């Protein structure tokens, strides 16, 4: 089991921290001494997660704040609150996401739900939090991707799935590839600007969480092809529980040996299970022109540009 290094004195924000890998990451960060904000869409669920963490670690410093990554106004409000605290942000863990809703759904801003929630929301959040991050001595941004990024494709002609027949799995793969591209592009920008910030990424392999079923059951609640497929795959492929499944994310977030742009995942069978370690980055995430174009388009769509926040340090 990966042992999180001492996090005393560090301030961390973990999105999607009410369940799954987010809650486990928040719990272990708090146990290591970090002050942790559980950034969640539903505060009641966040409070329940906080109570569970405190029951195991009474000394933990954990608080709940609301953010809806499918609503850019909510992202702004959350970031403004963190900035207003005046506390340097040592760690941002972009963990939250939705997986494979059965039909095309949209965010509050009209984006396709998976692309908006999994990618554009975290993109905007990270840029808005740059002043707090760059005020810390050695800040880190760890972003959760997925093994599905390996077959994802960024379709600039139809990022929002408005023209093509909607595919839950391919849309998810596109959003997760975008997360991986974001990790590398943020790392490059940090080096280019001389920031002390380190950008890393991770994927959980095949880890049992509610992500596989929560998204697939959005809508009318009937079992979908994705939820049925998840059940079948779970009976055939190796799977693991949340505790080991969170190790790659924790390594990305806290490993003292993590380098700029590092990517972590399970190192066991088919890279679906096993101890966390360095993972291969798909070539689809290494095309410089595609990556630069996606960043520019993301700034346009969200109305949040790195130039507006990079120099606005606390």
C-alpha positions as CSV (number, residue, x, y, z in Angstrom):
1,X,0.0,0.0,0.0
2,X,1.3,3.4,-1.0
3,X,2.2,5.5,2.1
4,X,1.4,9.2,1.6
5,X,4.3,11.3,2.8
6,X,3.8,13.8,5.6
7,X,1.4,16.5,4.4
8,X,1.5,18.7,7.6
9,X,0.9,22.3,6.8
10,X,-0.4,21.6,3.3
11,X,-3.7,22.8,1.9
12,X,-5.5,20.5,-0.6
13,X,-8.7,20.6,-2.6
14,X,-10.1,17.3,-3.8
15,X,-13.1,17.3,-6.2
16,X,-15.7,14.6,-6.1
17,X,-14.5,13.7,-2.6
18,X,-17.8,12.4,-1.3
19,X,-17.3,8.9,-2.7
20,X,-14.9,6.5,-4.5
21,X,-11.3,7.5,-5.3
22,X,-12.0,11.1,-4.3
23,X,-13.1,10.2,-0.8
24,X,-10.2,7.8,-0.3
25,X,-7.7,10.3,-1.6
26,X,-9.1,13.0,0.7
27,X,-9.1,10.6,3.7
28,X,-5.5,9.6,3.2
29,X,-4.3,13.1,2.6
30,X,-6.1,14.3,5.8
31,X,-4.6,11.4,7.7
32,X,-1.2,12.5,6.5
33,X,-1.7,15.9,8.0
34,X,-3.2,18.0,5.2
35,X,-6.1,20.4,5.5
36,X,-8.5,19.1,2.9
37,X,-11.5,20.7,1.2
38,X,-14.0,18.1,0.0
39,X,-15.3,19.9,-3.1
40,X,-18.6,18.2,-3.9
41,X,-21.8,18.9,-5.8
42,X,-24.1,17.7,-3.0
43,X,-23.1,19.1,0.4
44,X,-25.1,16.6,2.3
45,X,-23.1,13.8,0.7
46,X,-19.9,15.7,1.4
47,X,-20.9,16.0,5.1
48,X,-21.5,12.3,5.3
49,X,-18.1,11.6,3.8
50,X,-16.5,14.1,6.2
51,X,-18.1,12.3,9.2
52,X,-16.8,9.0,7.9
53,X,-13.3,10.4,7.6
54,X,-13.4,12.0,11.1
55,X,-14.7,8.7,12.5
56,X,-11.5,7.0,11.4
57,X,-9.2,10.0,11.9
58,X,-10.6,12.3,14.6
59,X,-7.6,14.6,14.2
60,X,-8.3,15.3,10.5
61,X,-8.9,18.8,9.2
62,X,-11.6,18.4,6.7
63,X,-14.3,20.8,5.4
64,X,-17.0,20.6,2.8
65,X,-17.6,23.2,0.0
66,X,-20.0,23.0,-2.9
67,X,-18.9,23.0,-6.5
68,X,-20.8,21.8,-9.6
69,X,-18.2,21.2,-12.4
70,X,-21.1,21.1,-14.8
71,X,-21.8,24.8,-14.1
72,X,-19.1,27.4,-14.8
73,X,-20.8,29.9,-12.5
74,X,-20.4,27.4,-9.6
75,X,-16.8,26.8,-10.6
76,X,-16.2,30.5,-10.4
77,X,-17.9,30.9,-7.0
78,X,-15.9,28.0,-5.6
79,X,-12.6,29.4,-6.9
80,X,-13.4,32.9,-5.7
81,X,-14.0,31.4,-2.2
82,X,-10.6,29.7,-2.1
83,X,-8.9,32.8,-3.4
84,X,-10.7,34.9,-0.8
85,X,-9.3,32.7,2.0
86,X,-5.8,34.1,1.3
87,X,-4.3,30.7,1.9
88,X,-1.8,29.3,-0.7
89,X,-3.1,26.1,-2.3
90,X,-0.5,23.4,-2.3
91,X,-2.6,20.7,-4.0
92,X,-5.5,20.5,-6.4
93,X,-6.8,17.0,-7.2
94,X,-9.1,17.0,-10.2
95,X,-10.9,13.8,-9.5
96,X,-14.6,14.3,-10.0
97,X,-16.4,13.1,-13.2
98,X,-19.4,11.4,-14.7
99,X,-19.2,8.3,-16.8
100,X,-21.4,7.3,-19.8
101,X,-24.9,8.7,-19.3
102,X,-27.1,6.8,-21.7
103,X,-28.3,9.8,-23.7
104,X,-26.7,13.1,-24.7
105,X,-27.1,15.4,-21.8
106,X,-25.8,19.0,-21.3
107,X,-24.3,21.1,-18.6
108,X,-25.7,24.4,-17.3
109,X,-23.6,26.1,-20.0
110,X,-24.9,23.9,-22.9
111,X,-21.8,21.6,-23.2
112,X,-22.1,17.9,-23.6
113,X,-22.2,16.6,-20.1
114,X,-19.1,14.4,-20.1
115,X,-16.9,16.9,-21.9
116,X,-18.2,19.7,-19.8
117,X,-18.1,18.0,-16.4
118,X,-15.0,15.8,-16.8
119,X,-12.8,18.3,-18.7
120,X,-14.0,21.9,-19.2
121,X,-15.1,22.3,-15.6
122,X,-11.7,21.1,-14.2
123,X,-9.9,23.2,-16.8
124,X,-11.7,26.3,-15.7
125,X,-11.3,25.5,-12.0
126,X,-7.5,25.0,-12.3
127,X,-7.0,28.2,-14.2
128,X,-9.1,30.2,-11.8
129,X,-7.1,28.7,-8.8
130,X,-3.8,29.6,-10.3
131,X,-3.3,32.6,-8.1
132,X,-3.7,30.4,-5.0
133,X,-1.6,27.6,-6.5
134,X,1.3,29.9,-7.5
135,X,1.4,31.4,-4.1
136,X,2.4,28.0,-2.7
137,X,6.1,27.1,-2.7
138,X,5.7,23.8,-4.6
139,X,2.1,23.4,-5.8
140,X,0.8,20.4,-7.6
141,X,-2.2,19.7,-9.8
142,X,-3.1,16.0,-10.1
143,X,-5.7,15.2,-12.7
144,X,-7.6,11.9,-13.0
145,X,-7.8,10.4,-16.5
146,X,-8.7,6.8,-17.6
147,X,-7.4,3.9,-19.6
148,X,-10.2,4.7,-22.0
149,X,-8.1,7.8,-23.1
150,X,-6.0,5.3,-25.1
151,X,-8.9,5.0,-27.7
152,X,-10.2,8.5,-27.3
153,X,-10.2,11.0,-30.1
154,X,-10.6,14.8,-30.0
155,X,-13.0,15.7,-32.7
156,X,-12.7,19.5,-33.1
157,X,-15.6,19.5,-35.6
158,X,-18.0,18.1,-33.0
159,X,-16.6,18.3,-29.5
160,X,-20.1,18.5,-28.1
161,X,-21.6,15.5,-30.0
162,X,-24.2,17.7,-31.7
163,X,-23.8,16.3,-35.2
164,X,-22.8,12.7,-34.7
165,X,-24.9,9.9,-33.2
166,X,-24.1,10.1,-29.5
167,X,-21.9,7.4,-28.1
168,X,-21.6,7.3,-24.2
169,X,-18.3,5.4,-24.3
170,X,-16.6,7.4,-27.0
171,X,-17.7,10.6,-25.5
172,X,-16.3,9.5,-22.2
173,X,-13.0,8.5,-23.9
174,X,-12.8,11.9,-25.5
175,X,-13.2,13.7,-22.2
176,X,-10.6,11.5,-20.5
177,X,-8.1,12.0,-23.4
178,X,-8.7,15.7,-22.9
179,X,-7.8,15.3,-19.2
180,X,-4.5,13.6,-20.1
181,X,-3.8,16.3,-22.7
182,X,-4.5,18.9,-20.1
183,X,-2.0,17.4,-17.7
184,X,0.8,17.5,-20.3
185,X,-0.1,21.0,-21.6
186,X,-0.3,22.5,-18.0
187,X,3.1,20.9,-17.3
188,X,4.6,22.5,-20.5
189,X,3.1,25.9,-19.6
190,X,4.5,25.7,-16.1
191,X,8.0,25.1,-17.5
192,X,7.6,27.8,-20.1
193,X,6.6,30.4,-17.5
194,X,9.0,29.2,-14.8
195,X,6.2,28.4,-12.3
196,X,7.1,26.1,-9.4
197,X,3.9,24.1,-10.2
198,X,4.0,20.4,-11.1
199,X,1.2,18.9,-13.2
200,X,0.7,15.1,-13.0
201,X,-2.0,12.6,-14.0
202,X,-3.3,9.2,-13.1
203,X,-5.8,6.5,-14.0
204,X,-7.4,4.0,-11.6
205,X,-7.4,0.9,-13.9
206,X,-10.6,-1.1,-13.3
207,X,-11.5,0.1,-9.8
208,X,-15.0,-0.6,-8.4
209,X,-16.7,2.8,-7.6
210,X,-20.1,4.2,-8.2
211,X,-18.8,6.0,-11.3
212,X,-19.6,3.1,-13.6
213,X,-23.2,3.0,-12.5
214,X,-24.1,6.5,-11.5
215,X,-23.6,8.0,-15.0
216,X,-25.1,5.0,-16.7
217,X,-28.3,5.3,-14.7
218,X,-28.8,9.0,-15.3
219,X,-32.2,9.6,-17.0
220,X,-35.1,7.2,-16.5
221,X,-33.2,4.8,-14.1
222,X,-33.6,1.8,-16.3
223,X,-30.5,-0.5,-16.8
224,X,-28.6,0.7,-19.8
225,X,-26.2,-1.0,-22.2
226,X,-23.3,0.5,-20.3
227,X,-24.5,-0.7,-16.9
228,X,-25.1,-4.2,-18.3
229,X,-21.6,-4.2,-20.0
230,X,-20.0,-3.1,-16.7
231,X,-21.6,-6.1,-15.0
232,X,-20.3,-8.4,-17.6
233,X,-16.8,-7.0,-17.7
234,X,-16.6,-7.0,-14.0
235,X,-17.1,-10.8,-14.1
236,X,-14.4,-11.3,-16.7
237,X,-11.7,-8.8,-16.2
238,X,-9.6,-8.3,-13.0
239,X,-10.9,-5.6,-10.8
240,X,-9.8,-4.0,-7.5
241,X,-11.3,-2.1,-4.6
242,X,-11.1,1.6,-4.0
243,X,-8.1,1.5,-1.7
244,X,-5.5,0.2,-4.2
245,X,-7.4,1.9,-7.0
246,X,-6.6,5.3,-5.5
247,X,-2.9,4.7,-5.2
248,X,-2.0,6.1,-8.7
249,X,-3.9,9.3,-7.9
250,X,-2.2,9.6,-4.5
251,X,1.2,9.0,-6.2
252,X,0.5,11.7,-8.7
253,X,-0.6,14.0,-5.9
254,X,2.1,13.4,-3.4
255,X,5.1,11.3,-4.6
256,X,8.3,13.2,-3.9
257,X,9.8,11.5,-7.0
258,X,7.0,12.6,-9.4
259,X,8.4,14.6,-12.3
260,X,6.7,17.2,-14.4
261,X,3.9,15.6,-16.6
262,X,4.3,12.2,-14.8
263,X,1.4,9.7,-15.3
264,X,0.5,6.9,-12.9
265,X,-1.7,3.8,-13.1
266,X,-1.9,0.2,-11.9
267,X,1.1,-1.9,-12.9
268,X,-0.5,-5.4,-12.6
269,X,-2.6,-7.5,-15.1
270,X,-3.5,-5.5,-18.2
271,X,-2.7,-2.3,-16.2
272,X,-6.2,-2.7,-14.7
273,X,-5.1,-3.7,-11.1
274,X,-2.1,-3.9,-8.9
275,X,0.3,-1.5,-7.3
276,X,0.5,2.0,-8.7
277,X,3.4,3.1,-10.8
278,X,4.4,4.9,-13.9
279,X,2.0,4.4,-16.8
280,X,2.4,4.8,-20.5
281,X,0.9,8.0,-22.1
282,X,-0.9,7.3,-25.3
283,X,0.5,8.9,-28.4
284,X,-2.9,10.6,-28.9
285,X,-2.0,12.8,-26.0
286,X,1.4,13.8,-27.3
287,X,0.5,15.7,-30.5
288,X,1.6,19.2,-29.8
289,X,-0.6,20.9,-32.4
290,X,-3.7,19.1,-31.2
291,X,-2.8,19.9,-27.6
292,X,-2.3,23.6,-28.2
293,X,-5.5,23.7,-30.3
294,X,-7.5,22.0,-27.5
295,X,-6.2,24.5,-24.9
296,X,-7.1,27.5,-27.1
297,X,-10.6,26.1,-27.7
298,X,-11.0,25.4,-24.0
299,X,-10.2,28.9,-23.2
300,X,-12.7,30.1,-25.7
301,X,-15.5,27.8,-24.5
302,X,-15.1,28.5,-20.8
303,X,-14.1,32.2,-21.1
304,X,-11.2,31.5,-18.8
305,X,-7.7,32.2,-20.1
306,X,-4.4,31.3,-18.5
307,X,-3.1,34.8,-19.2
308,X,-5.8,36.3,-16.9
309,X,-4.7,34.3,-13.9
310,X,-1.0,33.3,-14.3
311,X,0.4,36.6,-12.9
312,X,-2.4,37.3,-10.4
313,X,-0.7,35.7,-7.5
314,X,-1.9,36.2,-4.0
